[in-house]
Amino acid sequence: MVVTCTSFGINGIDGYKVEVEASSRAGLPAFDLVGLPDAAVKESKDRVRSALSNCGYRLPAAHFVFNLAPADIKKEGAVYDLPITVNLMRLAGYIRADVSDCGFIGELSLNGDVRGINGVLPMVITAREAGLKRMFVPAANAQEAAVVEGIEVYPIKSINQLKTVLEGALKMLPAEPVHERNISPSEFIPDFSQVRGQQEAKRALEIAAAGGHNILLIGPPGSGKSMLAKRMPSILPDMTFDEMIEATKIHSISGALHGDGLITVRPFRAPHHTVTAVGLGGGGTGTIRPGEVSLAHHGVLFLDELPEFTRSALEVLRQPIEDGTITISRSGQNCTYPCSIMVIAAMNPCPCGYFGDPKHQCTCSPTKIRRYLNRVSGPLLDRFDIHVEVPPVEFEELRATERSECSAEIKKRVDRAREIQRQRFEGSRTTCNSKINSAEFETFCLIDSEAERTLKNAFDLLGFTARAYDRVLKVARTIADLEGEEIIRSDHVLEAVQYRSLDRKYWSTGI
């Protein structure tokens, strides 16, 4: 006798269909599992048999064979516990229902409870695309699975509950999606109105948000670099539904959802500077997992104390920042994860942190400063469109009674600039000014003659690289959009040049 049910696996951020076939024949009791299973899948037979025994089900003395098709793709994890259990119960006569339109995923505990797993969202999306009507998932993953429309999702807590639902003895309603998370009144929400002073830095962050530009904050300890960076998500445009789905899929695969449903707020990831290249870019031994750069997809990756990161970790960022994807290759496995991100980095101007500070004396020699700055490679620095200095806040600014502009007001201007860009780039792959490629400059970055002379003078005087030239022009385009101007003027270029602090101050002076 042969029975079949449907399950799913994960490849990159997408799911794929797996047919779980089972047969039994007379002979010595045995349990064989084929179809390129990894160690966790092979251990399913012990979990499944113990779970069934502890729930009061007795299996016949027979030779059971399970095949996970397609057999040429490696199957990983404990996701196949539930479909294997369903097939065993069908072979033993405990389940007689038709499961041809159903999908099953989930890990079993030894007492028959169904535990949560990673990657449920992409699997359910694949199930809907495969034409399935019902999907049985662990109750812990029901919220993320329920956001997929066009398929009924049933949260299962135990194999006993699954049996009663399939047999019709228990009527269960499909899980309903929850798109918004309730926020406690006491929960702290970072807002720019809480930041005293730092008008120049706020202006630079507004430009960065409006054009999707990467930004580097340079200043002494305690000047507010981290505080400013953490408020960036509050002025970014709202996520589209497609962006929510993509971000949620990545967090689902990595196990970072913790039972929550759809991600509706742009991610903000701030890895410690001790993070490894694998932790930042993704990978790992065995199963390939997304790194911080992918977990920040459609959001912000904040790198505090930038020179303290290892060179190998920072160099991982160079290609993903440019391409918006990262490909991780291992023996027999190749995964591509999306990573369309805005990078915000913060650093001190020198090892002691007080170079250029009017109130604190810098104790670093020029050699130490040069060595400190050289920890970040020139090509990586070129990938930051904006460099801005963040000076210490004066006492009078801290004690000022006038409230600073709130994030909501800044976000209105950012949204208007993004709408201009959406209309400008409609029909092309470009999504914002920071993504303009070289072939599009003549079309989208129109400048007047005075602005062109200003740009040439800055290029000659500061020794810009070709990439730095591109960055200045893109930032000037965003500044013009914030003012509602179609043509880039000289003042737009001048302001954009001011946001190349490292080119102007440190590199140019030879320190």
Secondary structure, 3 states (H helix, E strand, C coil): CEEEEEEEEEECCEEEEEEEEEEEECCCCEEEEECCECHHHHCHHHHHHHHHHHCCCCCCCCEEEEEEECCCCCECCCCCHHHHHHHHHHHCCCCCCCCCCEEECCEECCCCEEECCCCHHHHHHHHHHCCCCEEEEEHHHHHHHCCCCCCEEEEECEHHHHHHHHCCCCCCCCCCCCCCCCCCCCCCCCCHHHCCCCHHHHHHHHHHHHHCCCEEEECCCCCCHHHHHHCHHHHCCCCCHHHHHHHHHHHHHHCCCCCCCCCCCCCEECCCCCCCHHHHHEECCCCCEECHHHHCCCCEEEECCHHHCCHHHHHCCHHHHHHCEEEEEECCEEEEEECCCEEEEEECCCCCCCCCCCCCCCCCCHHHHHHHHCCCCHHHHHCCCEEEECCCCCHHHHCCCCCCCCHHHHHHHHHHHHHHHHHHCCCCCCCCHHHCCHHHHHHHCCECHHHHHHHHHHHHHHCCCHHHHHHHHHHHHHHHHHCCCCCECHHHHHHHHHCEHHHHHHHHHCC
